Structures are given as C-alpha cells and as structure tokens.
Amino acid sequence: MATAMFQKLRLTKQTSQPSRKDSILPSSPVGPPSAASLLGLPPELRNAIYECLARDTALTLALKPRRSKRPHPICGLLLASKQIYSEFRPLLLASARISIPIADFDFGTVIRAVEAISQDDLRALAANRRFYLTLFMAHAPKQTDLEGLAAWLGYRAEAEQEKDAPPTDQVPLHTLRFRYDAKIDPARSMVSRRNMRVALLTALIRKIAALGGQKNHTVEKRRMMRDLYRCKDELMGVERRADGELEKDIALTASTIDSPFFGFQGSSGVPVGGY
C-alpha cells in the first residue's frame, strides 16, 4: 500500500499547463518522435529541461488516505509517455521539494513507506536535499507526542549505524536526509497567534532537546532542532548572518535541559523539559 502511495506523486499546487496548440509534446503517440518534440531533443537537453521543471515543483506525499474525493493533481509530465516517465521520475524525486505531512507526531507511516519503496526511488530520494517532514501541531507536545518523537529518533539512530556495516547492493536508509518544518495552528487564544506559534515551537524544540538528555544528540536530532530553529526565526522575522549563531542557540538549549528552571524531572530521573 505504501509503495502505491509513493508512486502517486501529487502536486502541492495546480500549475498552469500549456495549451494543446502550444504543447511541445508530439501530437500523436504513434511513430518516431519528431525533431520538434520533447523526445526529439538530445538526451542532455531533455535532462536540462527535466531538472529545471523538477526544481520548480513542490510535491506532497500523502501517506494516509484523503477524506476528500478530489485528490491533488498528478504531476502532468509523468503522464506524457512511458519514456518521459522513466526519464523524468528519478530527477523529480531527486530535485523537487517533497513534503510528507506528519500529524500527531506519528512517524510510523513514513517508516513503513520508506522501507517499502523501490531501490531506484530510494536512490533518487537519497540525493534530494529538499525532502521535508512537515510537523503539524496545535498544542504543546504531550507525552504521546514525545514517545513518537523518541521512536523516530531511535529509528534514525539505528539507520545511522548502517554506515559501519559492510557495503551491499541495497541503498542504506541512513543516506536519506530528511529536513523538517512545522505548521502550527494554535487554538483560539487571548494573546497574539504569532506569539502563540513561537511559544509552541519553542516548547517543541526544548522537548526534543530533552529527549535522552544532553549525551544523546544524534545527527537526526540536531538536524531536527536546527530546522525547527529556522522555522522559529522565520516566525520572529530573525535573519541570522552565520550558521554559528544557530549552533550556539542549539548548544545553549542542550546545556540548559538539566536546569531546574527548564522543566521537571521524570520518574526515571530524565529531564522531561518545559517552557
């Protein structure tokens, strides 16, 4: 099921399509492509066109069935022909901005989908540096949310250990580099909704920092915190001049998670965090 969902690439927004009169695709699928058609161009020119289109495309991979009877439109060029599909799809997966929505911090669907997709798709996605997991939240993280986050970070830490394993023909899962952003829709409040969004995002960052304590700052955990800090900066209108400033804030958050002013101690003695 996950494989089928990954095969249905959906556009985030409907893009304007050229009219039939202006289309550069061949008017008839029968016979060899003409010189004026896309398939009539040299392969290097076709790849250049594919890459330009892929970079300007935003895709949403909905891993759960949509309630709406109107699905997102499929990326049209994939439907042009089998040859264009086979040529364009790898470049699309490697270059487009791809987003997977995550509700209630449930990463299970992502794990199942990633483990079920083909090696060719996995290889293309491993080259993508705009592969986002979008976290939806409307309240401060609950205990169940923290459990979902901890399970995901543990899964990614196990994948990271594959770097030391003997090489195989399979694409290692640790080569997938996920990015993170957040869509925050707080409940109605007397205070500014912008301030509430900043407060909820700050709470989430601190909860993530507290997971496992200071000594458990894995690569994925630091990437998640770094990307969410950037979301927070965007909300606050802050523009950082250097990445070093961001790293200092991350280090400061990590160094204060054991502070009594930060939160409270759980039953196991591990700081739970707060804001």
C-alpha positions in Angstrom: 0.0 0.0 0.0 2.8 2.4 0.9 4.5 1.6 -2.5 1.3 2.6 -4.3 1.1 5.8 -2.4 4.7 6.7 -3.2 4.0 6.1 -6.9 1.2 8.6 -6.9 3.2 11.9 -6.8 0.9 14.8 -6.1 1.5 18.4 -6.8 1.0 20.8 -3.9 -0.5 23.4 -6.2 -2.1 23.2 -9.6 0.3 24.6 -12.1 -0.8 26.0 -15.4 -0.5 23.6 -18.3 0.4 24.6 -21.9 -2.5 24.6 -24.3 -2.7 21.7 -26.8 -1.7 24.2 -29.5 1.5 25.3 -27.7 2.5 21.9 -26.4 6.0 20.7 -27.4 4.9 17.1 -27.0 4.2 15.1 -30.2 0.6 15.4 -31.4 0.4 11.7 -32.0 1.9 8.9 -29.9 2.3 6.7 -33.0 5.6 6.7 -34.9 9.0 8.0 -34.0 9.3 11.4 -32.2 9.7 14.4 -34.5 12.6 16.9 -34.1 10.2 19.5 -32.7 9.0 17.3 -29.9 10.5 16.8 -26.4 11.6 13.3 -27.2 13.2 14.6 -30.4 15.7 16.7 -28.4 19.1 15.3 -27.5 19.1 13.5 -24.1 21.3 16.2 -22.4 18.8 18.9 -23.4 15.9 16.8 -22.1 17.7 16.3 -18.8 18.2 20.0 -18.5 14.5 20.6 -19.1 13.6 17.9 -16.6 15.9 19.4 -13.9 14.5 22.9 -14.3 11.0 21.6 -14.0 11.8 19.4 -11.0 13.5 22.2 -9.1 10.4 24.4 -9.5 8.0 21.6 -8.5 6.6 21.1 -5.0 5.2 17.7 -4.2 3.2 16.4 -1.2 3.3 12.7 -0.5 0.1 11.9 1.4 0.7 8.6 3.1 -2.8 8.3 4.6 -6.0 8.1 2.6 -7.5 11.5 2.0 -11.1 12.1 3.1 -11.7 14.4 0.1 -13.0 12.8 -3.1 -10.9 15.3 -5.1 -7.2 14.2 -5.0 -4.3 16.5 -5.7 -3.5 16.7 -9.4 -0.8 14.4 -10.6 2.4 15.9 -11.9 1.4 16.1 -15.6 4.7 15.4 -17.3 4.7 11.9 -15.7 1.6 11.1 -17.8 3.0 12.2 -21.2 4.6 8.8 -22.1 6.4 5.8 -20.6 9.7 7.1 -21.8 9.3 10.5 -20.3 8.0 8.9 -17.1 11.1 6.8 -16.8 13.4 9.7 -17.6 11.7 12.4 -15.5 10.7 10.5 -12.4 14.2 9.9 -11.0 15.1 13.6 -11.5 11.8 14.7 -10.0 12.4 12.6 -6.8 16.0 13.9 -6.6 15.3 17.6 -7.1 11.7 18.6 -6.3 10.7 20.0 -2.9 8.9 17.0 -1.4 6.9 17.3 1.8 5.3 14.5 3.9 2.7 15.8 6.4 3.1 14.3 10.0 0.1 14.6 12.3 0.2 13.7 16.0 4.0 13.0 15.6 3.1 9.7 14.0 6.2 8.7 12.0 5.1 5.1 11.6 3.7 5.7 8.1 6.9 7.3 7.0 9.0 4.3 8.2 6.7 1.8 6.5 6.6 3.8 3.3 10.4 4.3 3.1 11.1 0.6 3.8 8.6 -0.4 1.1 9.7 1.8 -1.9 11.9 0.5 -4.7 15.6 0.8 -4.6 15.5 3.1 -7.6 13.2 5.5 -5.9 15.2 5.3 -2.7 18.4 6.1 -4.6 16.8 9.2 -6.1 15.4 10.3 -2.8 18.8 9.9 -1.2 20.1 12.6 -3.5 17.3 15.0 -2.5 18.2 17.8 0.0 14.7 19.2 0.0 12.9 16.2 1.4 10.8 17.6 4.2 8.8 16.1 7.1 6.2 18.7 8.0 5.1 18.6 11.6 1.5 19.7 12.3 0.8 20.8 15.9 -1.9 22.8 17.6 -0.8 22.4 21.3 2.3 21.9 23.4 3.8 18.5 23.0 2.1 15.8 25.1 3.7 12.6 26.4 2.4 10.6 23.4 4.0 13.1 21.1 7.3 12.7 22.9 7.0 8.9 22.6 6.5 9.3 18.8 9.5 11.7 18.5 11.7 9.3 20.6 10.7 6.3 18.5 11.5 8.2 15.3 14.9 9.5 16.5 15.7 5.9 17.7 14.9 4.5 14.3 17.1 7.1 12.6 19.9 6.4 15.0 19.8 2.7 14.1 19.8 3.7 10.4 22.9 5.9 11.1 24.7 2.8 12.4 24.5 1.2 9.0 27.4 3.4 8.0 29.8 0.9 9.6 28.1 -2.1 8.1 29.7 -4.0 5.1 28.6 -2.5 1.8 25.7 -4.2 -0.1 23.7 -3.6 -3.2 20.8 -2.1 -1.1 20.6 1.6 -0.6 21.3 2.3 3.1 18.4 4.2 4.8 20.9 6.5 6.6 21.6 8.1 3.2 18.1 9.6 3.2 18.4 13.1 4.6 15.2 14.4 6.0 14.6 18.1 6.6 11.9 19.4 9.0 9.5 22.3 9.1 6.4 22.9 11.2 2.8 24.1 10.5 1.4 25.5 13.8 -2.3 26.2 14.2 -2.9 27.0 17.9 -6.3 27.0 19.5 -8.1 30.3 20.0 -6.2 32.5 22.5 -6.3 35.9 24.0 -2.7 36.5 23.1 -1.3 37.0 19.6 -1.5 34.0 17.5 2.0 34.7 16.2 3.3 34.8 19.8 1.5 31.6 20.5 3.1 29.9 17.5 6.5 31.0 18.6 5.8 29.7 22.2 4.6 26.3 20.9 7.6 25.9 18.6 9.9 26.9 21.4 8.3 24.2 23.6 8.7 21.6 20.9 12.4 22.4 20.4 13.1 22.1 24.1 11.2 18.9 24.4 13.3 17.5 21.6 16.5 18.7 23.3 15.4 16.9 26.5 14.8 13.5 24.8 17.6 11.2 26.1 19.5 14.0 27.8 22.5 16.0 26.6 24.5 12.9 25.7 22.0 11.7 23.1 22.4 14.4 20.5 22.3 12.3 17.4 22.7 13.6 13.9 19.0 13.5 13.2 18.1 15.1 16.5 20.5 18.1 15.8 19.1 18.4 12.3 15.6 18.5 13.6 16.4 21.1 16.1 18.3 23.2 13.6 15.5 23.2 11.1 12.9 24.0 13.7 15.0 26.9 14.9 15.0 28.2 11.4 11.2 27.9 11.4 11.1 29.9 14.7 13.4 32.5 13.2 11.1 32.9 10.2 8.1 33.4 12.5 10.0 36.0 14.5 11.4 37.7 11.5 15.0 37.0 12.6 17.7 36.8 10.0 20.9 35.1 11.1 24.2 36.2 9.5 26.0 32.9 10.2 25.2 29.3 11.0 27.5 29.6 14.0 24.8 31.8 15.7 22.3 29.0 15.2 24.7 26.4 16.6 25.2 28.5 19.7 21.5 28.6 20.4 21.2 24.8 19.9 24.2 24.3 22.3 22.6 26.7 24.8 19.3 24.8 24.7 21.1 21.5 25.2 23.1 22.8 28.1 20.0 24.0 30.0 17.8 21.0 29.7 19.0 19.7 33.1 18.4 23.1 34.8 15.6 23.3 37.4 14.4 26.4 35.6 14.0 24.4 32.4 11.5 21.8 33.4 10.9 18.9 35.9 12.5 15.5 36.4 10.6 12.5 35.3 10.2 9.4 37.4 13.3 7.9 35.9 15.3 11.0 36.6 15.5 12.0 33.0 14.5 15.7 32.4 11.2 16.0 30.6 11.5 19.6 29.8 9.1 22.5 29.6 9.0 26.2 28.6 
